């Protein structure tokens, strides 16, 4: 018996509407869940990059400060020609040790420059400069980014892009602790631009991403040319500051996913509290969702037409075609879900691992270290914390290029993984800085592990063109007092690391030593 045309039309309309409604519901559920997941994954990735930049900026300033503090301890009072010559040699050696020192000088209490790098500004009166006044009022002074007043014409005679400096200074004292002068330096701001370029390489997989560095005076000192040197017109929302990432509308009317971190004062750093903002337009961040919506729309159209065809072809034999269509729909949804899961896993790896070495990043290290601490407290096991630093790594980058430097870092990461057990943690926490947490190990046992690692790595030879070179490491090892937080243990290990550097590098110093 033929099915009447009007019944076919009814079945056609009913099944077409049902298929369309089902497609809309499935699309809405999938896209809403995927939107939340992608926002979180991208936001955490941006926050992680912002935190790494903030840490590198703080580490760079602390390293320069410690250079000056170490040199200041070796400086005698200029009470004879011999001591003046010694001071001149110390200033010259420190100036040559780091290419981004623009100027280093020593003044007397009145602010007159006595000795300086390349004799620049000797005899000049700098008593009105904030770095001179600040050093007389506190243990040390770290200023914010500023232009060059006295040095612009000397160091930049061609009038190219204006120079910008960060000042670091500290008082000079005699054996009785009386201040006799000020030791100051101008650090060329270009070193921070190198930090910016490294961070932007990590963000290449996130299109349209900007990195902004904001000074204590709310000025954008690093970022796109259209925003640089301008005031930050859109304050970061309190929720974003507290969480580290979030969605926020910008002054230009665009909506951005933002990662946020701040260089805050700590036991190692008392200076400008720079803000690091990493932002990506929300429409670019959610571009995979747009593609998923289009795919779901085509699937929905196919489902609606298929359901309509079922109603038109046969009003009495619906079950089998319905099962086939359901199976097809489930398969399509499963494929899209698998693609989304793979994307989420890729984003998770971006948020927890260092893209170059494959080791944990700083954020993941601190999270897993807290888990190890709780486990160690339950089982009464010891933990050891190690701070590692590749010696003279900047010299490798400067002489052989960043590609050679990357090869060194990857090789070291491979040696590190070969020494560590699965229960241990290893992370890259700076440019050439690494942090380890060894489970169930005392400081002595951890020192033996690091010494084996040092010997293995030192035996490696690297090549660049016709040149062959080796790289050594310095390390500090402490036993983690489990009633203290991880920051305290890292700080203790970091101090021992700098003792190792002061001993001449290429050595491991443990607290038990």
N, C-alpha and C positions, 0 to 999 in steps of 0.2 A: 504494500500500500504506500502510495506516495505521500509524503509529508506536505501539507498545505503550505503555500508560499507565505501566508501571513504567520504561520507557526515558525517557519524558517527565519522570517524577519525578526520575530520576537526572540528566538534563540540567538540570532546574530547580535541583536542589541544587548541582550542580557549578558552574554558571554564576553562581548567586546567591552562593556562597562566593567564587568567583574575583573577581566584581565588588566584593564587600565588602572583600576583602583588598587589592585594587588601590587602592580608595578610601582605606583606612586608611594604606597606604604613602605615597601621594601627599600626603595631608593631613599626615602626620608630617614628610615632607621639606619641604614648603612652610612649615609653621608654625615648624619649627626654624630654617630660614634667615631667615624674616621676623622671628622673635624676636631673633636675634642682630643683625640690621640695625637694627631699631627701638631696641633697647637702646643700641646704639652712637650712633645719630643723636640720640636724646633725651638720652643722657648727655653728648654733646659740646655740645648746645645748653645744657643746664644749666650745664656747666662754663664755657661762654662768657659766660653771664649773670653767674655768680659772679665771673669775672675782670673783667668790665666794672665791676661794683659795687666790687670791691677797688681798681681803678684810679681810679674816681671819688672814692672816699674818700681815697686817697692824694693825688690831685690837689687836692682841696679843702683838705686840711691843708697841703700845700706852698704853695698860693696864699695862705692866711692867714699862714703863716710868713713868706713873702716880703713880704707887706704890712707885718708888724711889723719885719722886718729893714730894709726901705727907710725906714720911719719912724724907726727907731732911729738910722740914720746921719745923720738931719737934726736930732737932738735935742742941744741944747747942755747943758753943765753948768749947773744952776740956781744960779748965783752972783750973780744980780741980779734985780730985779723984771722987767726987760725979758725976760730968758731964761725966767723962770717963766711970763710971759704967752705967750711963744712956745710953750712946752711945752703949756700948756693948750689953745692953738689946734690944735696937732698932734694931741693926744689927741681933741679934739672932732671934728676933720675925719675921722680914721680911724674913730671910732665911728659917724659918720653914713654912711660909705662902704659899710657892709655890714650889712644888717638883722639878721643872726644874731649880731652881737657883743652879748653880754649885759652885759659890763663890761670896761673897759680902764683900767689904772692904772699909775702910776710910783711906786716906793718908793725910800727911801734904803737905805744898806747895813745899817741896823739892822732893816729890815722895816717901817718906818712908811710908810703910804700918803701921798705928797705931793700927787699930782694924780690925778684919776680922772674918768671919764665921768660927767656929771651930778652931780659932787661926792659920789658914793656911796662910803662907807668911807674918806673922807679923814681922816687922823689915826689910823686903825685899825692895830693891830699884826698883820701877816700873816707874821711871821718863821717861824712853825711850819708854814706851808703848804708842801706839796711843790713847788709851782710856783716859790716864792721860793727855796727851798733848791736846787732843781735848776738854776735859771738861774745860780747862783753857782758851780756845779761843772762846767758844760759849755757849749759854744757856744750851745745853745738847749735848751729842755725842752718836750716834748709829752707830756701826761699822758693817762691813760685816762679813760673816762667815769665821772663821779662826781656825787653829789648836791651841792646848794648848802648850805654850812654858814652862812656869814655873810650870804649874799644872799637866802636863801629868804624871810624875813619882809619884806624890802624889795621884792623883785621879784615876789613871789607872795603878796601880803597876803590874797587870798581863799582861799588854801589849796586851789587846784585841783590838778591833777596835778603832783606834785613836779618841780621843775626839775632838769635834768641838764646838766652842762657838760663840755667838753673844754678843758683849760688849755694855753696856749702862752705861753712866756715866754723872755726872753733878757737877758743882762747889758747894762748901759749903761756905756760907757767914755768917758773924756775923750780929749783929743788925744794924751796920752802912753800911752794904752792901759790906764789904771788904772780899775778898776770903781768907779763911784760910786753905782750903784743898779740896780734891776731893772725891766724893762718887761714887764708881764704882761697877759694877756687871758683872759676866759672866753667860749668859743664855745658858743652855745646848740645843744644836741644835735638840735634840730628839723631842722636842715639835712640831717642824715643820713637822717631819716625821708622827706625829699623824694627822696633818692637811692633809698630803698627803694620808694617809690610808682612812680617811673619804671621801675624794674626789674620790678615786678609787672605793669605794663602790657605789657611785652614777653612776659610769661609767660601772658597771657590764653588763648593757644591751647593751653596745657598745663594741664588742669584739676587742681585739688587741690594745686597746687604751693605750697610754703612757702619763704620766704627767711629764714634765720637769720644774725644777726651776733653773733659771740662775742667777748668782750673778752679782754684778756691774762690776766685772772683767771678765765677759763673761765666767765664769766657771759653768758647770752643777753641782749644789750642791744637787739636789734631782732628782731622775729618775731611769731608769733601770740600773742594775749593769754594763752593758756593756758601758754605757755612763757617769756614775757618775765620778766626778773629772776630766773630760775632758773639753777642750774648746768647746764652741758651734761653730761647723764648718759651719753651714748653718744659716746665719742671716735671721731673719724673714723679709719678704718683706714689703715694706712701705704700700702697699695696705692692707695687712693683719693687720698691726698695726693699721691703721686708721679705718678699718671696724670692727676689732675684730675677724674676721674669714676669711678663704679663702683656696684655693687650692694651694699647693706649692710642688715643687720637692725637695727632701732632698739630702744630699751629698751621701747617700748610693744608690742613683738611684731610690728609691721608691718615689711614689707620695702620699701625705698625705693631708687629710682635717685637718686644724689647727684652734684651738681656742686660742686667745691670750689676755693677760691682763698684766698690769704692776703696781707694787706698786710705785705710784708716790708721790712726795712731796706734802704736803697739810698743812693746818693750824694745823692739829694734828700730822703730821708726817714729820720729816726731817731726812732721813736716806737712807740706800742702796735702790736703785730703782731696786728691783728684777723683773725679767721677768717670767711669768707663761705661759707655752706652753702646750696645750693639743692636741695631734695629733692621728689620726686614719688612717690606710692605706685606700686609696680610694677604692681598690677592696673589702675590707670588708664593708666599708660604703655603697657601692652600690650593695652589695650582693642580696638584694631584687630585684634589676633591672635585675640581671642575671637570677634569678628564673622566673621573668616575661617574659624575652625574650624566655626562653625555653617553657614556657606555650604558649606564642604567636606563637612560631614555630610549636608546635604540633597542635594548632588550625589552623594555616595557612595550614599545610599539610592536615588536615581533610577537610578544606574548598576547597582546590585545588582538592582533590580526589572526593569530593562530586559534585563540579561543573563539573568535567570531566565525572562523572557517569551520570549526567543530560544530557549532550550532547550525551553520548553514548546510553542511554536508549531511549530517546525520543527527537527528534529534533522539534517535534511539540507541546509538552506539557511541556514547560520550566517554565512557569510563576509560577505554584504552587510550584514545588520544589525550585525554586529560592527564593520565599517568605519565605518558611520554613527555608532555609539555612540562609537567611538574619536575620530572627528572632533569630536563634540559635547563629549567630555571634554577634548580638547585646546583647543577654543575656550573652554570655561569656565575652564580653568587659565590660558590666555593672557590672558583678560580680568582674572582675579584678579591675575596677575603684573603686568599693565600698571597696575592700580590701586595695587599695592604699590610699583611703580617710581615712580609719580607722587607717592605719599606720601613715599618716600625722597628724591626731588628737592626736595620742599617742606621737609623737615627739613634737607637739606643747605644750602638757601638760608638757613634760619633760623640755622644754625650759622656761616655765613660772611659774612652781610650785616647791615647795620643796618636794622631793620624800618621806621624812619621815612623815611630818606633813600635807601635802596637802595644806599648805598656799602658798601665793605668794612668789616667790623668789625676790632677790634684784633687778634684771633687770626689772621684770614685775612691781614691786612696783614703781620704778622711772617713768616708762612710764605712769602708770595709775594715779600717783600723779600729773603729769603735766596736764593730762586731767581734773582732779578734780579742779586744780588751774584755768584753763581757764573757767570752768563752774562756779566756785565761783566768779570770776571776773565779769562774765556776769550778775549774779543774785545778787551780793552783799552779798553773804553768807559767814560766818566765817568758817575757817578750823582749826583743832587742830592736832598737831603732837606729838606722844608719843614714847619714847624709853623705852623698857622693858628689863630687864635682870633677869634671875633666879639666886637667891642668892646661892653661894657656890655650883654651879652645878658641878664643877670639883671634889669636895669632893664626890658627889653622884656617879660619874663615877669611881673614884678611889676606893671607899669603896664597892659599890654594883655592879659595872660592867656596861659596856656600854649598855647592854640590859635593865637594870633598868633605866638608863639615858634616853634611847629612849622612854620607857613607860612614863616617866615624861613629856617629850617633847610632845608626842602625847596627853596625858591627858590635858596638858596646852592648846594645840591648840584647843581641843574640847571645853574647857571652854571659850576660846577666841571667837570662832565662835558663841557660845551661847549668848555672850554679844554684839557682833557687829551687826549692821544692814546691809542690802544688799548694801547700798550706801557707807559703810565704807570700808577701806582697812586694811588688816592685813597681815604681811609678816614676815617670818623668815629670818633675815639678817645676822646671825652669828650662832655659835654653840648653845648658849643659849640666843641669843639676838633677839628681835622682835621689829618691827617698825609698828606703827598704824597711819592712817590718818582718822580722824573722820569728816565726812561731816556735815556742818551746826552746828558745836559745838564750843563753846568757850572753853578756857583753863579750866575754873571752871567746866563746864559740862563734859569735857573730864576727868578731875580728878575724878569726881564722878563715871564715868563708870569704870575707872581703879581701883578705890578703891573697887568697887563691885567685879570686877574680882579678885582682890588680896584676898579679904575675901573668895570668893568661892574656889579659888585654895588652899589657906592656910588650908582650912577645909578638904582637901583631905588627905587621908592616903595612903601611898605606902608601899608595902611589898617586901622584898627580902630575901628568906629563912625564918628564924625566926625573922628577923628584921623588924620593922615598923618605917617609918620616914615620915616627912612632908617637903615640900619645899616652900619657900616664894619668893617674887619677889620685885624688886626695880624698880622705874619708874621716868622718867622726862617728864613733860608736858609743851608744849608751844603753844601759838596761832601763827599760820603761818601768818606772814606779807606777803600778796600776791604779793607785789612788789619785793619780794626776791625769789631766786630760792630755790628748795627743799633741796639742800645740806646745805644751811645756816640754815634752820629750823631744819633739822636733827642734825646738829652740836650743835645748842642751846639746843635741847632736850637731847642730849648726855651729855652735861655739867651738866644739872640738874640731869640726872641719876647718875652721879658720885657724886653729892652733896648728893643724897639719900643714896648712898653707904657709904659716909663719915659720915653720920648721924647714921650709924649703920645698914643699909639695912632694908628690910621689911617695906618700906614706899614709898609714892608717893610725889614728889616735883614738884610743878607747878611754872611757872614764876611769877604768881600773889602772891605766898607766900612770 
